């Protein structure tokens, strides 16, 4: 299995990140793959460089007691790169479920594939095995999550969280900053009630309140500081809004043709939504129409109701077996 390696102008994700052995497919996902990446020199940028890869395990992962990663998944955050990796069986399982993120990997543009092998090309050549009307449920369900998260952030909570975060960083006690003292950001308004309250807390009380916010997860804690500020500015989470519209359009296209358009021809419009330039009412009106269009596309779709589980399993067995045979030959040659 001889991989083809490529690098791009967005740094060198192949040599800059420590990948596990036997990675057989790696490519850009998220904003780069969709043509919606906002570079870091833009003051409103909240985009990481996201990648996804598929990996073969070792014989012990298939015949022994060892598990690959955490239930077949491993995440790597290294520098500017945010990588998620799936063992081959986990990858195929998610593909059969129609998972939007992993399904997109089978249709990313060739320029966005960074590591390719015989196994990955075989998978891409057989991507029709994973097509079916069941994909509607995954895409529409994920889109609905974006719709509900778009407005879940309470502005008062966001302002309180930002005040506590700024004060904790200024004092050098923030849990994620290893004790270094960080000056207040230029945009920070120390005269607000939230700021005055944060300044009045002892270190112990301040950290107690901060951790309470951090545990709120998807409601508020998953947002970075800059994204919280953008939500306050725009009145809603515009990144969720852009995801919402993109997912529904991709769902309609896939239901109609069985092909996924990952690099978006409507990227300029989606970037406008992502930048908070659309009124929330307009986003909701468009999403209502797209949800209806997606249901109609599903009902008239030429796709089969389900993926081809049997043939997908045969494909999985074939590429895993080839990988294990290759690993065995490598060991034999090394010990000969």
C-alpha atoms as one frame of an Amber mdcrd trajectory, in Angstrom:
protein
   0.000   0.000   0.000   1.929   3.005  -1.273   0.342   6.275  -0.196   0.241
   9.325  -2.407   1.097  12.388  -0.311   0.137  15.938  -1.162   0.515  19.264
   0.618  -1.260  22.580   0.096  -0.837  26.267   0.712  -2.543  25.825   4.102
   0.651  24.666   5.739   1.737  21.024   5.568  -0.836  18.858   7.392   0.846
  15.623   6.289   4.266  16.168   7.861   3.206  18.612  10.587   0.950  16.169
  12.455   1.909  12.870  14.101  -0.444  10.317  12.571  -0.810   6.685  13.649
   0.563   3.916  11.473  -1.523   2.529   8.601  -3.470   5.683   7.785  -4.902
   5.077   4.313  -6.970   8.190   3.634  -6.667  11.787   4.789  -8.401  14.898
   3.538  -9.747  18.284   4.430 -13.186  18.469   5.956 -15.341  21.336   7.155
 -14.858  24.892   5.958 -11.877  24.172   3.703 -13.604  21.311   1.887 -16.742
  23.454   1.493 -14.796  26.433   0.117 -15.853  28.486   3.145 -12.609  28.825
   5.089 -12.050  32.216   6.699  -8.291  32.719   7.250  -6.878  33.714  10.611
  -5.925  37.197   9.398  -9.640  38.011   9.223 -10.613  39.527  12.600 -13.862
  37.504  12.620 -12.209  34.163  11.799 -13.175  31.249  14.036 -12.124  28.478
  11.640  -9.633  25.725  12.400  -7.927  23.645   9.725 -10.038  20.494   9.975
  -9.005  17.126   8.616 -10.435  13.609   8.659  -8.658  10.319   8.093  -9.304
   6.582   7.902  -6.880   4.105   9.488  -6.309   0.353   9.498  -5.694  -1.230
  12.869  -3.064  -3.814  13.656  -3.863  -7.562  13.878  -4.399  -7.248  17.642
  -7.240  -4.797  16.995  -9.079  -7.358  14.885  -8.146 -10.649  16.569  -7.053
  -9.649  20.072  -8.381  -7.676  23.022  -7.077  -4.248  22.065  -9.386  -1.461
  20.963  -8.234   1.085  18.384  -8.618   4.571  19.805 -11.808   5.246  21.721
 -14.376   2.934  20.160 -12.613   3.261  16.832 -12.105   7.034  16.958  -9.087
   9.169  17.751  -8.786  12.964  17.777  -5.584  14.935  17.333  -5.229  18.653
  17.989  -1.788  19.774  16.949  -0.994  23.410  16.278  -3.490  24.835  13.795
  -4.766  21.389  12.812  -7.841  19.617  14.185  -7.885  15.991  13.029 -10.405
  13.204  13.593  -9.444   9.648  12.633 -11.627   6.570  12.239 -10.545   2.951
  12.152 -11.787   1.287   8.947 -14.674  -0.615  10.550 -15.868   2.508  12.396
 -15.604   4.538   9.193 -17.711   2.086   7.182 -20.241   1.834  10.016 -20.702
   5.623  10.006 -20.891   5.690   6.221 -23.710   3.142   6.324 -25.553   5.423
   8.761 -25.297   8.346   6.351 -23.313  10.488   8.809 -23.004  13.886   7.034
 -19.388  14.634   7.969 -17.972  11.272   7.003 -20.164  10.872   3.898 -18.720
  14.123   2.596 -15.246  12.563   2.619 -16.227  10.268  -0.258 -17.068  13.268
  -2.429 -14.375  15.829  -1.508 -12.489  17.336  -4.414  -9.227  15.589  -5.429
  -7.297  18.739  -4.435  -8.554  18.240  -0.868  -7.263  14.666  -0.542  -3.900
  14.703   1.224  -3.198  10.981   1.614  -4.550   8.474  -0.880  -3.902   4.757
  -1.243  -5.227   1.800  -3.184  -7.662   1.196  -0.303  -9.010   4.758  -0.338
  -9.432   4.705  -4.115 -11.343   1.424  -3.816 -13.606   3.014  -1.216 -14.246
   6.068  -3.392 -14.935   3.939  -6.466 -17.634   2.113  -4.491 -19.206   5.097
  -2.732 -22.561   4.364  -4.366 -22.887   1.445  -1.909 -23.566   3.991   0.833
 -26.166   6.031  -1.066 -29.819   5.775  -0.102 -32.833   7.726   1.059 -31.816
   6.963   4.649 -29.222   9.734   4.268 -32.076  12.251   4.492 -32.614  11.421
   8.172 -28.967  12.063   9.049 -28.682  15.334   7.117 -32.066  16.747   8.116
 -31.503  15.707  11.737 -28.115  17.404  11.858 -29.596  20.501  10.200 -32.330
  20.626  12.833 -29.661  20.535  15.555 -28.047  23.605  13.970 -31.429  25.330
  13.884 -32.072  24.719  17.578 -28.528  25.684  18.649 -28.641  28.877  16.579
 -30.590  30.761  19.250 -29.931  28.800  22.446 -27.304  31.156  23.854 -28.607
  33.584  26.459 -26.876  36.970  25.897 -26.659  37.582  29.645 -24.897  34.245
  30.124 -22.509  34.999  27.276 -21.583  38.368  28.737 -21.092  36.827  32.174
 -18.952  34.014  30.790 -16.788  36.459  28.822 -16.288  38.668  31.879 -15.250
  35.723  34.067 -12.933  34.421  31.336 -11.218  37.781  30.826 -10.724  38.289
  34.574  -9.378  34.744  35.093  -6.890  35.181  32.225  -5.841  38.592  33.548
  -5.152  37.074  36.979  -3.310  34.114  35.422  -5.638  31.509  36.985  -7.676
  30.386  33.955  -7.725  26.542  33.832  -6.804  26.467  30.137  -3.922  28.919
  30.268  -1.430  27.215  32.590  -1.051  30.187  34.915   0.230  32.793  32.466
  -1.218  36.272  32.849  -3.008  37.615  29.767  -3.967  41.266  29.329  -7.579
  42.277  28.733  -8.588  42.240  25.058  -8.955  45.669  23.448 -12.686  45.122
  23.016 -13.210  44.341  26.712 -15.424  46.845  28.519 -14.361  46.897  32.179
 -17.234  49.220  33.131 -20.056  46.725  32.565 -21.893  45.138  35.472 -20.622
  41.697  34.500 -17.023  42.936  34.541 -17.424  44.635  37.917 -18.935  41.455
  39.386 -16.089  39.323  38.044 -13.466  41.694  39.470 -15.131  41.540  42.900
 -14.848  37.744  43.182 -12.039  36.004  45.007  -9.983  33.608  42.913 -11.819
  30.608  44.329 -15.296  32.025  43.716 -14.354  33.266  40.244 -13.132  29.808
  39.185 -16.232  28.158  40.664 -18.498  30.370  38.544 -16.297  29.938  35.461
 -16.307  26.134  35.692 -20.080  26.171  36.077 -20.331  27.927  32.723 -17.731
  25.655  31.127 -19.792  22.584  32.062 -22.796  23.879  30.154 -21.449  22.179
  27.053 -23.337  22.783  23.824 -25.504  25.498  25.332 -22.592  27.852  25.899
 -19.345  26.132  26.891 -18.488  24.793  23.443 -18.140  28.298  22.009 -14.751
  29.970  21.912 -14.444  33.492  23.284 -14.415  35.105  19.849 -17.476  33.141
  18.778 -19.327  34.229  21.925 -18.561  37.845  21.030 -19.847  37.297  17.483
 -23.074  35.771  18.806 -23.574  38.855  20.984 -22.897  41.097  17.983 -25.202
  39.268  15.566 -27.927  38.181  17.979 -27.636  34.527  16.941 -24.948  31.968
  16.089 -24.309  32.693  12.425 -21.924  29.744  12.044 -24.753  27.376  12.993
 -26.969  29.241  10.527 -24.518  28.684   7.662 -24.255  24.977   8.580 -28.042
  24.757   8.611 -28.504  26.124   5.088 -25.542  24.178   3.657 -26.713  20.853
   5.092 -30.242  21.239   3.757 -29.027  22.136   0.265 -26.590  19.221   0.236
 -29.399  16.934   1.369 -31.679  18.080  -1.463 -28.904  17.614  -4.018 -28.007
  14.153  -2.755 -31.630  12.979  -2.643 -32.051  14.153  -6.230 -28.861  12.781
  -7.791 -26.994  10.485  -5.390 -24.010  12.815  -5.733 -22.723  15.087  -2.979
 -21.498  18.574  -3.836 -19.025  19.234  -1.028 -17.218  22.279  -2.428 -20.145
  24.654  -2.434 -21.140  26.612  -5.556 -23.132  28.833  -3.169 -20.106  29.466
  -0.927 -20.299  33.258  -1.307 -23.882  33.336  -0.035 -23.085  30.897   2.783
 -20.111  33.014   3.818 -22.419  36.011   3.986 -24.681  34.105   6.389 -21.647
  32.915   8.362 -20.489  36.530   8.691 -23.801  37.460  10.341 -24.944  39.640
   7.430 -28.353  37.975   7.178 -31.209  38.911   9.533 -32.238  35.956  11.639
 -35.778  36.095  10.229 -34.420  35.628   6.692 -32.359  32.605   7.746 -35.448
  31.032   9.328 -37.634  31.714   6.296 -35.098  30.124   3.974 -34.572  27.123
   6.251 -38.342  26.503   6.452 -38.489  26.352   2.662 -35.408  24.122   2.435
 -36.748  21.664   5.016 -39.888  21.336   2.883 -37.808  20.968  -0.302 -35.665
  18.294   1.353 -38.722  16.237   2.321 -40.066  16.526  -1.220 -36.691  15.512
  -2.681 -36.643  12.471  -0.398 -40.153  11.425  -1.416 -39.328  11.506  -5.131
 -35.721  10.333  -4.819 -34.489   7.639  -7.228 -32.150   6.285  -4.527 -32.784
   2.949  -2.802 -34.288   3.161   0.683 -31.144   1.827   2.379 -27.412   1.425
   1.630 -26.059  -1.874   0.326 -24.975  -3.358   3.669 -23.883  -6.722   2.253
 -21.626  -5.350  -0.474 -20.231  -2.668   1.857 -19.267  -5.380   4.345 -17.556
  -7.387   1.580 -15.640  -4.263   0.589 -14.585  -3.674   4.193 -13.381  -7.266
   4.619 -11.393  -7.021   1.389  -9.487  -3.833   2.229  -8.836  -4.852   5.855
  -7.570  -8.268   4.749  -5.228  -6.644   2.216  -3.901  -4.326   4.924  -3.252
  -7.164   7.377  -1.490  -9.191   4.673   0.665  -6.163   3.849   1.533  -5.680
   7.524   2.459  -9.367   7.832   4.751  -9.196   4.789   6.434  -6.116   6.217
   7.139  -7.921   9.507   8.456 -10.989   7.660  10.775  -8.899   5.519  12.053
  -7.032   8.589  12.863 -10.260  10.448  14.241 -12.189   7.468
